[in-house]
Amino acid sequence: MPIKEPAVTELMQVRESAQALGVSENTIRRWDERGLIRAVRLPSGVRRFRRADIEAAQARMYEGLPPLAESDDIVSVSEAKPID
């Protein structure tokens, strides 16, 4: 059975992928080189990333972390007191 190419709308540019993950574009490129996220190479050699792969990476990055609203480490500015 032939391998189906991903639809263009399913592919994200390096910049979009980096923004979605909160990292730099160079970090995304390094992750591709290390095999942490696999890029799809266009005939021109340009990298694209599958949206599903970026979403999966996003889920792995935040796995096990409590949502910000539930964290006890957050102090409201109104509760903060100056340090003398």
C-alpha positions in Angstrom: 0.0 0.0 0.0 1.5 3.4 -1.0 2.4 5.9 1.8 0.0 8.8 1.8 1.6 12.2 1.8 0.2 14.6 4.5 -2.1 17.3 3.3 -0.5 20.8 3.1 -2.9 22.0 5.8 -1.7 19.3 8.2 1.9 20.7 7.9 3.3 23.5 10.0 6.3 25.7 9.2 9.3 25.8 11.6 8.2 29.2 13.0 4.6 28.0 13.7 5.9 24.9 15.3 8.3 26.8 17.5 5.6 29.2 18.6 3.2 26.4 19.4 5.8 24.7 21.6 7.2 27.9 23.1 10.8 27.3 21.9 13.1 28.9 19.3 13.1 27.9 15.7 16.7 26.6 16.1 15.5 24.4 18.9 12.9 22.8 16.6 15.6 22.3 14.0 17.8 20.6 16.5 15.0 18.4 17.7 14.5 17.3 14.1 18.2 16.5 13.7 18.2 14.5 17.0 15.0 12.6 16.0 12.8 14.1 18.8 10.4 15.5 16.2 10.4 14.3 12.7 10.2 16.8 9.9 8.7 16.3 6.4 11.0 17.6 3.8 9.5 19.3 0.8 11.2 18.8 -2.6 12.9 22.2 -2.0 14.4 20.8 1.2 12.3 23.1 3.4 11.2 21.4 6.7 7.6 21.1 7.7 6.1 19.4 10.7 2.9 17.4 11.0 0.4 19.2 13.2 -0.3 16.0 15.1 3.4 15.5 15.9 3.6 19.1 17.3 0.4 18.5 19.4 1.9 15.3 20.7 5.1 17.0 21.6 3.1 19.7 23.4 1.3 17.1 25.4 4.6 15.4 26.4 6.1 18.7 27.4 3.4 19.5 29.9 2.6 15.9 31.0 2.2 15.7 34.8 2.3 19.4 35.4 -0.6 21.0 37.2 -2.5 23.7 35.4 -1.4 27.2 36.5 -4.6 27.9 38.3 -4.0 24.9 40.6 -0.4 25.6 41.4 0.4 26.7 45.0 3.5 28.5 43.9 1.7 31.4 42.3 1.3 34.5 44.4 -1.1 37.2 43.5 0.4 40.6 43.2 -2.2 41.9 45.7 -0.8 39.4 48.3 2.8 40.2 47.6 4.6 42.2 50.3 7.7 44.3 49.8 11.0 42.9 51.1 12.9 45.5 53.2 
